Amino acid sequence: MPYEAPTHTVERSIRATTGARIIAGVDEVGRGAWAGPVTVCAAVTGLRRPPDGLTDSKLLAPRRRTELAAELERWVSAHALGHAGPEEIDELGMTAALRLAAVRALEALPVRPDAVILDGKHDYLGDPWQVRTVIKGDRSCVAVAAASVIAKVRRDAMMTELEAQSDTYAPFGFSANAGYPSPVHKAALAEWGPTPHHRMTWAFLDALPRWRHLRKYRVSPEAAELESGGQLGFDF
């Protein structure tokens, strides 16, 4: 299927309007998975011409995506990954977990970016980062597209390694589904229940009669304050 190659248009605009010189593209993978971390890649590319075929990782065949990721890791000026594990997702919620993973990736870069191009319409980073959100940035912005490919391939590899660690994980098919819902994954959950790598606050557990009692519920700061009487000014 034809697609329009990503460009440096947004990066040039940021440079022209803010004076930023080091600009990182940021993208995530694993947001909708039932198991495993959410992974964020921050990539700095400059204004050089990218490798041929670069686009959103979801548009690439697995083999080509893996080949391109290896090429991109050599081509980018710098890149780093950050992860937030399932326990952190359960404790913080997805938005805060995304921010945690993104900050970890950005702070792992050898040079702090002056600005960040964030895929999507929601700025989950906030201060002190200077952020430009771009809907479908993984298709239109070179740095974000590079981050999307690297993040996807690296997280898929992590899930494949996880499956290989123990026979306990083999029935879940993490090497094929990367922790996302699939018939094999659903069947294994129904039979064996969740592993320590599953997100225990997620609603998929409600559909598992044998295991729904294991579901955890995250208490928001507002609810915690309500339970403690803090909103009434009680001093315990």
SVG drawing of the C-alpha trace seen along z (x, -y; Angstrom):
<svg xmlns="http://www.w3.org/2000/svg" viewBox="-17 -32 43 58">
<polyline fill="none" stroke="black" stroke-width="0.4" points="0.0,0.0 1.5,-3.4 2.4,-5.8 3.8,-9.2 7.4,-9.2 8.0,-11.1 9.8,-14.4 11.6,-16.9 8.9,-19.6 7.9,-19.7 11.5,-19.7 12.4,-22.6 9.3,-24.5 10.4,-23.9 14.0,-25.1 12.7,-28.2 10.2,-29.2 12.1,-28.3 15.8,-28.1 15.9,-24.5 18.7,-22.5 18.6,-19.1 15.1,-17.7 14.0,-14.2 11.2,-12.2 9.3,-10.1 7.0,-7.2 5.7,-4.4 4.6,-0.8 2.8,1.6 0.1,-0.8 -2.7,1.6 -0.9,4.8 -2.2,7.0 1.3,8.1 4.8,6.6 6.0,3.1 5.1,-0.1 8.2,-1.0 9.2,-4.5 12.0,-5.3 13.5,-8.8 15.5,-9.3 17.5,-12.2 18.1,-12.3 19.1,-15.8 18.0,-16.7 19.8,-14.0 18.0,-11.9 16.5,-8.7 16.9,-5.2 14.6,-4.2 11.2,-2.8 11.0,-4.5 7.4,-4.8 5.2,-4.0 6.3,-0.6 2.8,0.8 2.9,0.4 6.0,2.6 6.2,6.3 8.0,7.9 11.1,8.9 11.5,5.5 10.8,3.8 13.6,5.8 16.0,5.0 15.1,1.3 15.5,1.1 19.0,2.3 19.8,-0.2 18.2,-3.0 20.1,-2.3 23.3,-2.9 21.9,-5.9 20.3,-8.0 22.5,-10.6 21.3,-9.1 18.6,-7.0 17.5,-5.6 14.7,-3.5 12.7,-3.8 10.3,-1.2 7.5,-1.2 6.7,2.3 3.3,3.8 3.5,3.1 4.2,-0.6 1.4,-0.7 -0.9,0.8 0.2,-1.6 0.4,-4.8 -2.1,-4.3 -1.1,-4.4 -0.7,-8.1 1.7,-8.5 3.5,-5.2 4.0,-6.6 5.5,-9.8 7.8,-7.7 9.0,-5.6 9.4,-8.7 11.4,-10.6 13.6,-7.6 14.3,-7.4 14.9,-11.2 17.2,-11.3 19.2,-8.3 20.1,-10.2 23.7,-11.4 22.5,-15.0 19.3,-16.6 17.0,-17.6 15.9,-21.2 12.5,-20.0 10.5,-16.9 8.1,-15.8 5.6,-13.5 3.4,-11.2 -0.4,-11.7 -2.5,-14.6 -2.0,-14.3 1.1,-15.8 1.7,-13.2 5.2,-14.7 4.5,-18.3 7.0,-20.6 9.9,-21.0 10.0,-19.5 9.2,-21.6 6.8,-19.4 5.1,-19.5 2.4,-16.9 1.8,-15.6 -1.1,-13.3 0.2,-10.4 3.7,-11.7 5.0,-8.2 4.0,-8.5 4.9,-12.2 8.0,-13.0 11.3,-11.3 12.5,-11.2 9.1,-9.9 9.0,-7.2 12.5,-6.1 11.5,-6.0 8.4,-3.9 10.4,-1.3 13.1,-0.9 10.7,-0.8 8.5,1.8 11.4,4.1 13.1,3.8 10.0,4.5 9.0,7.4 12.5,8.9 12.0,8.4 8.7,10.3 10.3,13.1 13.1,13.4 10.5,13.5 8.7,16.4 12.0,18.2 12.8,17.8 10.4,20.3 8.1,23.1 5.4,21.3 5.3,18.5 5.3,20.6 1.5,21.1 0.9,17.4 2.7,17.0 4.4,13.7 6.9,14.2 4.0,13.9 1.6,11.5 4.0,9.4 1.6,9.4 -1.3,8.1 -4.7,9.9 -4.8,12.9 -6.7,16.2 -3.6,18.1 -3.1,15.4 -6.7,15.5 -6.9,19.2 -3.7,19.4 -5.1,16.8 -8.3,18.7 -6.4,22.0 -3.4,20.8 -4.3,17.4 -2.2,14.2 1.6,14.2 3.7,11.7 4.1,9.8 0.3,9.1 -1.3,5.9 -3.5,6.8 -5.7,3.7 -6.9,4.2 -10.5,5.2 -9.6,8.4 -9.5,10.2 -13.2,9.6 -13.8,12.0 -11.9,14.8 -14.2,16.5 -11.4,18.5 -9.1,15.6 -11.2,12.4 -10.6,12.4 -7.0,11.6 -7.8,8.2 -6.5,5.2 -8.0,1.8 -5.9,-1.4 -7.0,-4.0 -6.7,-7.5 -5.2,-10.3 -8.6,-11.9 -10.2,-8.7 -7.4,-8.1 -8.0,-11.6 -11.7,-11.0 -11.2,-7.8 -8.8,-9.4 -11.2,-12.3 -8.6,-14.7 -11.1,-16.7 -12.9,-17.6 -9.7,-18.9 -9.3,-16.0 -5.9,-15.8 -5.0,-12.1"/>
</svg>
